[in-house]
Amino acid sequence: MNMTIDGYCDHTAGLPDEEIHEHYADLLRNAGVALYGRITYQLMEYWRTVLEKPTGDKAMDDFAVAIDGTPKLVFRARWKV
């Protein structure tokens, strides 16, 4: 995931290009599992819509297949104060 050392992640800060999609698709194909927080997992659900209706952009469509084929573990926390 694109994240700074302090855990900051902003999916709106830039637009991924073909090279980025290919790079992360390769990483996902070789991953044993992807770890997500609940909110990031919900954001990544977007890629299921790409599977159902491909974009025609090979890199994006291939990424959707790779992310769908990767097992996922989702963490969520409820803090009681």
N, C-alpha and C positions, 0 to 999 in steps of 0.2 A: 504494500500500500504506500502511496505517496504520503509520507508523514515526517514531520520534523522530530528531532530528538525529544522535544517536550510534549509530543503527542498531538500536535496541531495538524489537522487535515482539512483542506478546503477543496471540495470537488468543483467549486465554481471559479477557482483562481486561474484556471487555464484550460485550454481545449486540447485533449490528447490527439495526436496525429497517428498516422499509419504505423510509424516506427514504435511508438509507445504501446499501441494495441498489440503489435506483434511481440514485443518484448515481454509484456505481462501475460500474454497467452502462453508463451513458452514457459514462463515461470509456473503458471498454473498447471500446465500439462505435466510438469515434473514434481508437483507438490503432492504430499501425502494427504494433507488436509489444509483448509483455509480457516483461520481463526477470525471471527468477527465479533464486534459488539452488536447489540440489537439494532441500533440505528443504522450503522453501516450495512448490516445485512439487509435491512429494509431498502436502503438505497440501491443495493446491488440487485434487488429483485427486478429492476429495470431490464436487465439482460434477458430475462425470460420473455419479455415482449419482443425482443429482437429475434429470439428463437422462433417465436410464433409468426413473426412477420419480418423476415430478414430485410436489412437496409439496402443491400446491393453493394455495400462497401465490404470487400473481402476481409480486410483486417478487423473491422468491427464484428462482422458475422462470425469469423473464426474465434474471436475473443469470447463471444457469447457462448459458443459451443464449449470452449475450454473452461469457462467459469461454471457452466452448468454441470460439466463432468467432474468437477473437483468436489470431494466430500467437504462439508462445512461443519464447523463447530461454533455455535453462537453463545456468547456470554452476555448475561444481563445481571444487573445488581439492583437491589433495593436496599437503600440505607435507612435504617431507623435511628433517629436521633433522640 
